[in-house]
Amino acid sequence: MAYSALICGIEGSDLAGSERAFLADARPCGVILFKRNCETPNQLQRLTAAIRDLLGDPNYLILIDQEGGRVQRLGPPHWRRYPPGAAFHNRLGGDDKRALAAAYATARLIAADLLAGGINVNCAPVLDVPVPGAHDIIGDRAYGSDAQTVAAIGRAVAQAHLDAGVLPVIKHIPGHGRANADSHFSLPVVKAPLEELRASDFAPFAALSDMPLAMTAHVVYEAIDPGAPASASRTVINTVIRGEIGFDGVLMCDDIGMGALSGSLSHRAQAVLDAGCDVVLHCDGNLRHMQQIAEVTPLLAGDALRRFESAVRRLDAPKPYDMTSAQQVLREMLADQA
């Protein structure tokens, strides 16, 4: 099926008539959901089914950010609460196997929640490596403070999603952990030398370069391209993300509505596509904004289409797993957080 290189949001808990017309005409390759779209399990099931019926594709990609901790779009009272990524790092310090098993079990539960609601893509794991003095936008979302820990736990989380029939999105490539600002509001600039970035920031992404999807960082890396954030830098994307890191999956930018980027939305969309992103991500659900972006967003073609089709092929039926034991692990994790 033909889709455009756009993932967009929607405004509310049901599809408005104007949104139905837009989705049918623009045919974005995915829809991303937020808290505003998710009220109850039954409502969520109806919404995701309506989106898929409209697009005529049972495997249509519906995304969400469900990391756990402070980034959790589905939460109580209708969905389970999950610990932040840092909780697994705390366990890893005492027992590697137990920590990785806990991360895997928790991610299987998250993925099961998503799949039950009709969501088949999770924007996780976070593979950023935070450093002292950086902005806390990553903070306890990180799995650890060193590349090896982040990669190990990130691998467990990503594999759990794949085993559960949900595609993971590694983020924020090539690394947001050193950011000195929250890219939702302003443009972070990282001044670290390239060798330091290679040894730490890039390493978890290289270790998980086989994953199907990745989300870029709206961060300037002065040692690579002082003139543009990674999302809009052909140098960063070609030399680092596709080159050194070796990622050949679907590359989506972070939300182009964020304050780190400048210019009109159509300008931002064109900039990230020209730089080498396969897909534009836009999240606020504003129909007028989406229409502006859709005007400059082409159909998926060439390598972008190849990568997209390869990602969709990795959707599979959930593998058997002891969910009762996983729930006990989660209870223990949450008790640790109390």
C-alpha positions as YAML, in Angstrom:
chain: A
units: angstrom
residues:
- id: 1
  name: MET
  ca: [0.00, 0.00, 0.00]
- id: 2
  name: ALA
  ca: [1.18, 3.52, -0.78]
- id: 3
  name: TYR
  ca: [1.91, 5.70, 2.25]
- id: 4
  name: SER
  ca: [3.43, 9.12, 2.67]
- id: 5
  name: ALA
  ca: [6.58, 9.77, 4.68]
- id: 6
  name: LEU
  ca: [4.61, 11.21, 7.59]
- id: 7
  name: ILE
  ca: [3.61, 10.06, 11.05]
- id: 8
  name: CYS
  ca: [1.02, 12.38, 12.57]
- id: 9
  name: GLY
  ca: [-1.12, 12.78, 15.65]
- id: 10
  name: ILE
  ca: [-4.85, 13.22, 16.02]
- id: 11
  name: GLU
  ca: [-6.73, 15.65, 18.21]
- id: 12
  name: GLY
  ca: [-8.99, 13.64, 20.49]
- id: 13
  name: SER
  ca: [-10.34, 10.28, 21.59]
- id: 14
  name: ASP
  ca: [-12.24, 9.67, 18.35]
- id: 15
  name: LEU
  ca: [-11.66, 10.50, 14.69]
- id: 16
  name: ALA
  ca: [-13.38, 13.66, 13.57]
- id: 17
  name: GLY
  ca: [-14.80, 13.73, 10.05]
- id: 18
  name: SER
  ca: [-12.10, 16.17, 8.92]
- id: 19
  name: GLU
  ca: [-9.41, 13.87, 10.32]
- id: 20
  name: ARG
  ca: [-10.89, 10.90, 8.50]
- id: 21
  name: ALA
  ca: [-10.76, 12.85, 5.25]
- id: 22
  name: PHE
  ca: [-7.17, 13.92, 5.91]
- id: 23
  name: LEU
  ca: [-5.93, 10.42, 6.74]
- id: 24
  name: ALA
  ca: [-7.67, 8.93, 3.71]
- id: 25
  name: ASP
  ca: [-6.19, 11.56, 1.40]
- id: 26
  name: ALA
  ca: [-2.68, 12.08, 2.87]
- id: 27
  name: ARG
  ca: [-2.20, 8.42, 3.85]
- id: 28
  name: PRO
  ca: [0.50, 8.96, 6.50]
- id: 29
  name: CYS
  ca: [2.55, 5.85, 7.19]
- id: 30
  name: GLY
  ca: [1.61, 5.95, 10.87]
- id: 31
  name: VAL
  ca: [-0.43, 7.67, 13.57]
- id: 32
  name: ILE
  ca: [1.02, 8.47, 17.00]
- id: 33
  name: LEU
  ca: [-1.21, 8.60, 20.08]
- id: 34
  name: PHE
  ca: [-0.92, 10.60, 23.33]
- id: 35
  name: LYS
  ca: [-2.82, 10.80, 26.62]
- id: 36
  name: ARG
  ca: [-5.40, 13.02, 24.97]
- id: 37
  name: ASN
  ca: [-6.30, 10.12, 22.69]
- id: 38
  name: CYS
  ca: [-6.51, 7.37, 25.30]
- id: 39
  name: GLU
  ca: [-9.37, 7.42, 27.81]
- id: 40
  name: THR
  ca: [-10.31, 3.78, 28.47]
- id: 41
  name: PRO
  ca: [-9.27, 0.40, 27.06]
- id: 42
  name: ASN
  ca: [-12.53, -0.01, 25.10]
- id: 43
  name: GLN
  ca: [-12.32, 3.50, 23.67]
- id: 44
  name: LEU
  ca: [-8.69, 2.94, 22.65]
- id: 45
  name: GLN
  ca: [-9.57, -0.31, 20.91]
- id: 46
  name: ARG
  ca: [-12.35, 1.42, 18.98]
- id: 47
  name: LEU
  ca: [-10.04, 4.27, 17.98]
- id: 48
  name: THR
  ca: [-7.20, 2.08, 16.71]
- id: 49
  name: ALA
  ca: [-9.65, -0.19, 14.89]
- id: 50
  name: ALA
  ca: [-11.22, 2.85, 13.22]
- id: 51
  name: ILE
  ca: [-7.82, 4.08, 12.04]
- id: 52
  name: ARG
  ca: [-6.93, 0.70, 10.57]
- id: 53
  name: ASP
  ca: [-10.33, 0.27, 8.93]
- id: 54
  name: LEU
  ca: [-9.99, 3.69, 7.35]
- id: 55
  name: LEU
  ca: [-6.53, 2.92, 5.95]
- id: 56
  name: GLY
  ca: [-7.49, -0.64, 5.01]
- id: 57
  name: ASP
  ca: [-4.40, -2.20, 6.57]
- id: 58
  name: PRO
  ca: [-4.47, -4.61, 9.54]
- id: 59
  name: ASN
  ca: [-0.75, -3.96, 10.15]
- id: 60
  name: TYR
  ca: [-1.02, -0.18, 9.94]
- id: 61
  name: LEU
  ca: [1.50, 1.40, 12.31]
- id: 62
  name: ILE
  ca: [0.02, 3.05, 15.39]
- id: 63
  name: LEU
  ca: [2.63, 4.46, 17.76]
- id: 64
  name: ILE
  ca: [2.84, 5.70, 21.34]
- id: 65
  name: ASP
  ca: [5.50, 6.73, 23.90]
- id: 66
  name: GLN
  ca: [5.20, 4.21, 26.72]
- id: 67
  name: GLU
  ca: [8.60, 4.17, 28.40]
- id: 68
  name: GLY
  ca: [7.40, 3.99, 32.02]
- id: 69
  name: GLY
  ca: [8.06, 6.55, 34.72]
- id: 70
  name: ARG
  ca: [7.27, 10.10, 33.66]
- id: 71
  name: VAL
  ca: [6.85, 9.20, 29.99]
- id: 72
  name: GLN
  ca: [3.80, 6.97, 30.05]
- id: 73
  name: ARG
  ca: [0.77, 7.85, 27.91]
- id: 74
  name: LEU
  ca: [-1.29, 4.93, 29.22]
- id: 75
  name: GLY
  ca: [-1.53, 4.93, 33.01]
- id: 76
  name: PRO
  ca: [-3.76, 4.37, 36.03]
- id: 77
  name: PRO
  ca: [-6.58, 3.84, 36.64]
- id: 78
  name: HIS
  ca: [-7.09, 1.92, 33.41]
- id: 79
  name: TRP
  ca: [-3.55, 0.76, 32.72]
- id: 80
  name: ARG
  ca: [-0.61, -0.37, 34.84]
- id: 81
  name: ARG
  ca: [2.00, 1.97, 36.24]
- id: 82
  name: TYR
  ca: [5.60, 1.24, 35.22]
- id: 83
  name: PRO
  ca: [8.95, 2.26, 36.71]
- id: 84
  name: PRO
  ca: [11.37, 4.62, 34.93]
- id: 85
  name: GLY
  ca: [14.33, 3.28, 33.00]
- id: 86
  name: ALA
  ca: [16.76, 4.14, 35.80]
- id: 87
  name: ALA
  ca: [15.13, 1.52, 38.05]
- id: 88
  name: PHE
  ca: [16.77, -1.25, 36.02]
- id: 89
  name: HIS
  ca: [20.19, 0.38, 36.28]
- id: 90
  name: ASN
  ca: [19.83, 0.24, 40.06]
- id: 91
  name: ARG
  ca: [19.18, -3.49, 39.84]
- id: 92
  name: LEU
  ca: [21.99, -4.05, 37.35]
- id: 93
  name: GLY
  ca: [24.48, -2.77, 39.91]
- id: 94
  name: GLY
  ca: [23.78, -5.78, 42.11]
- id: 95
  name: ASP
  ca: [22.74, -8.57, 39.77]
- id: 96
  name: ASP
  ca: [23.11, -8.29, 36.00]
- id: 97
  name: LYS
  ca: [20.92, -11.26, 35.13]
- id: 98
  name: ARG
  ca: [18.13, -10.19, 37.47]
- id: 99
  name: ALA
  ca: [18.18, -6.65, 36.12]
- id: 100
  name: LEU
  ca: [18.01, -7.73, 32.50]
- id: 101
  name: ALA
  ca: [15.28, -10.24, 33.28]
- id: 102
  name: ALA
  ca: [13.29, -7.53, 35.09]
- id: 103
  name: ALA
  ca: [13.69, -5.14, 32.15]
- id: 104
  name: TYR
  ca: [12.56, -7.84, 29.72]
- id: 105
  name: ALA
  ca: [9.57, -8.86, 31.87]
- id: 106
  name: THR
  ca: [8.42, -5.29, 32.37]
- id: 107
  name: ALA
  ca: [8.72, -4.54, 28.66]
- id: 108
  name: ARG
  ca: [6.67, -7.64, 27.83]
- id: 109
  name: LEU
  ca: [3.89, -6.29, 30.05]
- id: 110
  name: ILE
  ca: [4.09, -2.85, 28.44]
- id: 111
  name: ALA
  ca: [3.96, -4.38, 24.98]
- id: 112
  name: ALA
  ca: [1.00, -6.56, 25.95]
- id: 113
  name: ASP
  ca: [-0.88, -3.47, 27.16]
- id: 114
  name: LEU
  ca: [-0.19, -1.74, 23.87]
- id: 115
  name: LEU
  ca: [-1.13, -4.69, 21.70]
- id: 116
  name: ALA
  ca: [-4.41, -5.12, 23.59]
- id: 117
  name: GLY
  ca: [-5.24, -1.53, 22.69]
- id: 118
  name: GLY
  ca: [-4.32, -1.94, 19.03]
- id: 119
  name: ILE
  ca: [-0.93, -0.20, 19.27]
- id: 120
  name: ASN
  ca: [1.94, -1.96, 17.49]
- id: 121
  name: VAL
  ca: [4.86, 0.50, 17.82]
- id: 122
  name: ASN
  ca: [6.41, 1.83, 21.03]
- id: 123
  name: CYS
  ca: [8.84, 4.76, 21.01]
- id: 124
  name: ALA
  ca: [11.24, 2.98, 23.35]
- id: 125
  name: PRO
  ca: [13.90, 2.07, 24.40]
- id: 126
  name: VAL
  ca: [15.74, 5.27, 25.28]
- id: 127
  name: LEU
  ca: [19.42, 4.65, 24.47]
- id: 128
  name: ASP
  ca: [20.72, 8.04, 25.60]
- id: 129
  name: VAL
  ca: [23.68, 8.11, 28.01]
- id: 130
  name: PRO
  ca: [23.32, 11.05, 30.42]
- id: 131
  name: VAL
  ca: [26.35, 12.91, 31.76]
- id: 132
  name: PRO
  ca: [26.72, 15.07, 34.89]
- id: 133
  name: GLY
  ca: [25.57, 18.62, 34.29]
- id: 134
  name: ALA
  ca: [23.30, 17.80, 31.36]
- id: 135
  name: HIS
  ca: [19.68, 18.92, 31.28]
- id: 136
  name: ASP
  ca: [17.41, 16.47, 33.11]
- id: 137
  name: ILE
  ca: [15.09, 15.99, 30.12]
- id: 138
  name: ILE
  ca: [16.59, 12.47, 29.91]
- id: 139
  name: GLY
  ca: [17.41, 11.96, 33.59]
- id: 140
  name: ASP
  ca: [15.76, 8.86, 35.03]
- id: 141
  name: ARG
  ca: [14.50, 7.87, 31.61]
- id: 142
  name: ALA
  ca: [18.02, 6.52, 30.95]
- id: 143
  name: TYR
  ca: [18.86, 2.90, 31.74]
- id: 144
  name: GLY
  ca: [22.25, 3.82, 33.14]
- id: 145
  name: SER
  ca: [25.14, 6.25, 33.12]
- id: 146
  name: ASP
  ca: [27.49, 4.25, 30.90]
- id: 147
  name: ALA
  ca: [27.13, 2.96, 27.36]
- id: 148
  name: GLN
  ca: [27.48, -0.73, 28.22]
- id: 149
  name: THR
  ca: [24.66, -0.67, 30.77]
- id: 150
  name: VAL
  ca: [22.37, 1.35, 28.51]
- id: 151
  name: ALA
  ca: [23.01, -1.01, 25.60]
- id: 152
  name: ALA
  ca: [22.43, -4.16, 27.64]
- id: 153
  name: ILE
  ca: [19.15, -3.04, 29.19]
- id: 154
  name: GLY
  ca: [18.08, -1.38, 25.94]
- id: 155
  name: ARG
  ca: [18.59, -4.67, 24.12]
- id: 156
  name: ALA
  ca: [16.44, -6.52, 26.68]
- id: 157
  name: VAL
  ca: [13.64, -3.95, 26.34]
- id: 158
  name: ALA
  ca: [13.77, -3.90, 22.54]
- id: 159
  name: GLN
  ca: [13.80, -7.71, 22.27]
- id: 160
  name: ALA
  ca: [10.86, -7.97, 24.64]
- id: 161
  name: HIS
  ca: [8.83, -5.71, 22.36]
- id: 162
  name: LEU
  ca: [9.75, -7.70, 19.26]
- id: 163
  name: ASP
  ca: [8.92, -10.98, 21.03]
- id: 164
  name: ALA
  ca: [5.56, -9.51, 22.03]
- id: 165
  name: GLY
  ca: [4.63, -8.39, 18.51]
- id: 166
  name: VAL
  ca: [5.35, -4.67, 18.96]
- id: 167
  name: LEU
  ca: [8.04, -2.75, 17.08]
- id: 168
  name: PRO
  ca: [10.49, -0.77, 19.24]
- id: 169
  name: VAL
  ca: [11.86, 2.65, 18.27]
- id: 170
  name: ILE
  ca: [15.39, 3.36, 19.54]
- id: 171
  name: LYS
  ca: [15.85, 6.98, 20.55]
- id: 172
  name: HIS
  ca: [17.25, 9.64, 20.39]
- id: 173
  name: ILE
  ca: [19.89, 8.74, 17.82]
- id: 174
  name: PRO
  ca: [22.84, 9.51, 17.89]
- id: 175
  name: GLY
  ca: [22.44, 10.52, 21.56]
- id: 176
  name: HIS
  ca: [20.58, 13.09, 23.66]
- id: 177
  name: GLY
  ca: [22.29, 12.44, 26.99]
- id: 178
  name: ARG
  ca: [24.66, 15.44, 26.85]
- id: 179
  name: ALA
  ca: [21.99, 17.95, 25.84]
- id: 180
  name: ASN
  ca: [22.23, 21.22, 27.75]
- id: 181
  name: ALA
  ca: [18.59, 22.15, 27.07]
- id: 182
  name: ASP
  ca: [15.15, 20.58, 26.65]
- id: 183
  name: SER
  ca: [14.66, 20.27, 22.90]
- id: 184
  name: HIS
  ca: [10.92, 20.66, 23.38]
- id: 185
  name: PHE
  ca: [11.63, 24.33, 24.00]
- id: 186
  name: SER
  ca: [15.10, 25.23, 22.68]
- id: 187
  name: LEU
  ca: [18.00, 23.83, 20.66]
- id: 188
  name: PRO
  ca: [20.62, 21.92, 22.67]
- id: 189
  name: VAL
  ca: [24.26, 22.24, 21.60]
- id: 190
  name: VAL
  ca: [26.78, 19.52, 22.48]
- id: 191
  name: LYS
  ca: [30.43, 20.55, 22.44]
- id: 192
  name: ALA
  ca: [32.03, 17.19, 23.25]
- id: 193
  name: PRO
  ca: [34.80, 16.00, 20.90]
- id: 194
  name: LEU
  ca: [34.00, 13.31, 18.34]
- id: 195
  name: GLU
  ca: [36.06, 10.59, 20.03]
- id: 196
  name: GLU
  ca: [34.15, 11.10, 23.27]
- id: 197
  name: LEU
  ca: [30.84, 10.88, 21.42]
- id: 198
  name: ARG
  ca: [31.96, 7.69, 19.68]
- id: 199
  name: ALA
  ca: [33.04, 6.03, 22.92]
- id: 200
  name: SER
  ca: [29.86, 6.79, 24.82]
- id: 201
  name: ASP
  ca: [26.88, 8.43, 23.09]
- id: 202
  name: PHE
  ca: [26.97, 6.52, 19.81]
- id: 203
  name: ALA
  ca: [27.83, 3.13, 21.32]
- id: 204
  name: PRO
  ca: [24.37, 1.95, 22.48]
- id: 205
  name: PHE
  ca: [22.89, 2.83, 19.10]
- id: 206
  name: ALA
  ca: [25.63, 0.91, 17.32]
- id: 207
  name: ALA
  ca: [24.93, -2.07, 19.59]
- id: 208
  name: LEU
  ca: [21.24, -1.96, 18.59]
- id: 209
  name: SER
  ca: [21.70, -0.91, 14.96]
- id: 210
  name: ASP
  ca: [19.66, -3.94, 13.87]
- id: 211
  name: MET
  ca: [16.44, -2.47, 15.25]
- id: 212
  name: PRO
  ca: [13.62, -1.63, 12.80]
- id: 213
  name: LEU
  ca: [13.03, 2.04, 13.69]
- id: 214
  name: ALA
  ca: [14.91, 4.95, 15.26]
- id: 215
  name: MET
  ca: [14.06, 8.52, 16.27]
- id: 216
  name: THR
  ca: [16.58, 11.33, 15.84]
- id: 217
  name: ALA
  ca: [17.76, 13.88, 18.38]
- id: 218
  name: HIS
  ca: [17.09, 17.59, 17.83]
- id: 219
  name: VAL
  ca: [20.63, 18.30, 19.04]
- id: 220
  name: VAL
  ca: [23.58, 20.12, 17.45]
- id: 221
  name: TYR
  ca: [26.88, 18.25, 17.70]
- id: 222
  name: GLU
  ca: [29.53, 20.90, 17.12]
- id: 223
  name: ALA
  ca: [32.24, 18.35, 16.35]
- id: 224
  name: ILE
  ca: [30.19, 16.95, 13.44]
- id: 225
  name: ASP
  ca: [27.94, 19.71, 12.09]
- id: 226
  name: PRO
  ca: [27.82, 22.99, 14.02]
- id: 227
  name: GLY
  ca: [25.22, 24.40, 11.63]
- id: 228
  name: ALA
  ca: [22.26, 22.03, 12.07]
- id: 229
  name: PRO
  ca: [20.68, 19.65, 14.60]
- id: 230
  name: ALA
  ca: [21.07, 15.97, 13.85]
- id: 231
  name: SER
  ca: [17.51, 15.69, 12.55]
- id: 232
  name: ALA
  ca: [18.26, 18.21, 9.80]
- id: 233
  name: SER
  ca: [21.95, 17.43, 9.22]
- id: 234
  name: ARG
  ca: [22.89, 15.38, 6.19]
- id: 235
  name: THR
  ca: [26.38, 15.06, 7.67]
- id: 236
  name: VAL
  ca: [25.16, 13.58, 10.95]
- id: 237
  name: ILE
  ca: [22.68, 11.25, 9.26]
- id: 238
  name: ASN
  ca: [24.97, 10.01, 6.48]
- id: 239
  name: THR
  ca: [28.30, 9.98, 8.30]
- id: 240
  name: VAL
  ca: [27.26, 8.98, 11.82]
- id: 241
  name: ILE
  ca: [23.80, 7.39, 11.87]
- id: 242
  name: ARG
  ca: [23.96, 5.48, 8.58]
- id: 243
  name: GLY
  ca: [27.77, 5.28, 8.53]
- id: 244
  name: GLU
  ca: [29.52, 4.82, 11.88]
- id: 245
  name: ILE
  ca: [26.50, 3.54, 13.80]
- id: 246
  name: GLY
  ca: [25.37, 1.45, 10.83]
- id: 247
  name: PHE
  ca: [21.64, 1.92, 11.31]
- id: 248
  name: ASP
  ca: [19.65, 0.89, 8.22]
- id: 249
  name: GLY
  ca: [16.15, 0.89, 9.64]
- id: 250
  name: VAL
  ca: [13.42, 3.51, 9.31]
- id: 251
  name: LEU
  ca: [14.75, 6.86, 10.55]
- id: 252
  name: MET
  ca: [12.08, 9.23, 11.81]
- id: 253
  name: CYS
  ca: [12.83, 12.66, 13.16]
- id: 254
  name: ASP
  ca: [11.71, 13.71, 16.60]
- id: 255
  name: ASP
  ca: [8.57, 15.86, 16.56]
- id: 256
  name: ILE
  ca: [9.08, 18.77, 14.16]
- id: 257
  name: GLY
  ca: [6.75, 20.89, 16.27]
- id: 258
  name: MET
  ca: [9.35, 21.11, 19.04]
- id: 259
  name: GLY
  ca: [11.04, 24.39, 19.91]
- id: 260
  name: ALA
  ca: [14.51, 23.15, 18.96]
- id: 261
  name: LEU
  ca: [13.67, 23.63, 15.28]
- id: 262
  name: SER
  ca: [12.95, 26.89, 13.51]
- id: 263
  name: GLY
  ca: [11.05, 28.03, 10.43]
- id: 264
  name: SER
  ca: [7.62, 27.06, 9.20]
- id: 265
  name: LEU
  ca: [6.42, 23.50, 9.65]
- id: 266
  name: SER
  ca: [6.68, 22.85, 5.93]
- id: 267
  name: HIS
  ca: [10.26, 24.18, 6.00]
- id: 268
  name: ARG
  ca: [11.13, 21.92, 8.93]
- id: 269
  name: ALA
  ca: [9.59, 18.90, 7.22]
- id: 270
  name: GLN
  ca: [11.51, 19.55, 4.03]
- id: 271
  name: ALA
  ca: [14.73, 20.07, 5.98]
- id: 272
  name: VAL
  ca: [14.61, 16.73, 7.78]
- id: 273
  name: LEU
  ca: [13.67, 14.86, 4.61]
- id: 274
  name: ASP
  ca: [16.44, 16.57, 2.64]
- id: 275
  name: ALA
  ca: [18.90, 15.62, 5.37]
- id: 276
  name: GLY
  ca: [18.04, 11.93, 5.02]
- id: 277
  name: CYS
  ca: [15.25, 11.16, 7.48]
- id: 278
  name: ASP
  ca: [12.86, 8.61, 6.01]
- id: 279
  name: VAL
  ca: [9.81, 9.90, 7.87]
- id: 280
  name: VAL
  ca: [8.60, 13.21, 9.32]
- id: 281
  name: LEU
  ca: [7.04, 13.03, 12.78]
- id: 282
  name: HIS
  ca: [4.47, 15.63, 13.82]
- id: 283
  name: CYS
  ca: [2.56, 15.18, 17.05]
- id: 284
  name: ASP
  ca: [0.20, 17.98, 18.10]
- id: 285
  name: GLY
  ca: [-2.86, 16.75, 16.15]
- id: 286
  name: ASN
  ca: [-3.59, 20.19, 14.72]
- id: 287
  name: LEU
  ca: [-5.24, 19.49, 11.37]
- id: 288
  name: ARG
  ca: [-4.14, 22.75, 9.78]
- id: 289
  name: HIS
  ca: [-0.54, 22.02, 10.72]
- id: 290
  name: MET
  ca: [-0.77, 18.48, 9.37]
- id: 291
  name: GLN
  ca: [-2.15, 19.73, 6.07]
- id: 292
  name: GLN
  ca: [0.81, 22.11, 5.68]
- id: 293
  name: ILE
  ca: [3.26, 19.29, 6.31]
- id: 294
  name: ALA
  ca: [1.46, 16.84, 4.04]
- id: 295
  name: GLU
  ca: [1.85, 19.25, 1.13]
- id: 296
  name: VAL
  ca: [5.64, 18.75, 1.15]
- id: 297
  name: THR
  ca: [5.74, 15.13, 2.25]
- id: 298
  name: PRO
  ca: [6.25, 12.63, -0.57]
- id: 299
  name: LEU
  ca: [5.16, 9.02, -0.79]
- id: 300
  name: LEU
  ca: [7.62, 6.55, 0.67]
- id: 301
  name: ALA
  ca: [9.93, 5.41, -2.12]
- id: 302
  name: GLY
  ca: [13.39, 3.98, -2.72]
- id: 303
  name: ASP
  ca: [15.40, 3.14, 0.40]
- id: 304
  name: ALA
  ca: [12.79, 4.71, 2.67]
- id: 305
  name: LEU
  ca: [10.12, 2.37, 1.32]
- id: 306
  name: ARG
  ca: [12.48, -0.62, 1.54]
- id: 307
  name: ARG
  ca: [13.22, 0.15, 5.18]
- id: 308
  name: PHE
  ca: [9.56, 0.72, 6.00]
- id: 309
  name: GLU
  ca: [8.46, -2.56, 4.43]
- id: 310
  name: SER
  ca: [11.28, -4.37, 6.23]
- id: 311
  name: ALA
  ca: [10.13, -2.92, 9.56]
- id: 312
  name: VAL
  ca: [6.51, -3.97, 9.02]
- id: 313
  name: ARG
  ca: [7.65, -7.50, 8.16]
- id: 314
  name: ARG
  ca: [9.11, -7.76, 11.66]
- id: 315
  name: LEU
  ca: [5.64, -7.57, 13.20]
- id: 316
  name: ASP
  ca: [4.90, -11.06, 14.44]
- id: 317
  name: ALA
  ca: [2.56, -12.93, 16.73]
- id: 318
  name: PRO
  ca: [3.57, -12.73, 20.40]
- id: 319
  name: LYS
  ca: [5.85, -15.52, 21.61]
- id: 320
  name: PRO
  ca: [4.67, -17.50, 24.65]
- id: 321
  name: TYR
  ca: [5.71, -15.96, 27.96]
- id: 322
  name: ASP
  ca: [4.82, -16.34, 31.63]
- id: 323
  name: MET
  ca: [2.89, -13.11, 32.18]
- id: 324
  name: THR
  ca: [2.01, -14.05, 35.77]
- id: 325
  name: SER
  ca: [5.69, -14.11, 36.69]
- id: 326
  name: ALA
  ca: [6.18, -10.85, 34.81]
- id: 327
  name: GLN
  ca: [3.46, -9.21, 36.90]
- id: 328
  name: GLN
  ca: [5.25, -10.34, 40.06]
- id: 329
  name: VAL
  ca: [8.49, -8.81, 38.77]
- id: 330
  name: LEU
  ca: [6.65, -5.54, 38.13]
- id: 331
  name: ARG
  ca: [5.21, -5.54, 41.64]
- id: 332
  name: GLU
  ca: [8.72, -5.96, 43.03]
- id: 333
  name: MET
  ca: [10.03, -3.17, 40.84]
- id: 334
  name: LEU
  ca: [7.29, -0.79, 41.93]
- id: 335
  name: ALA
  ca: [7.83, -1.74, 45.58]
- id: 336
  name: ASP
  ca: [11.47, -0.69, 45.13]
- id: 337
  name: GLN
  ca: [10.23, 2.68, 43.85]
- id: 338
  name: ALA
  ca: [7.85, 3.30, 46.76]
...
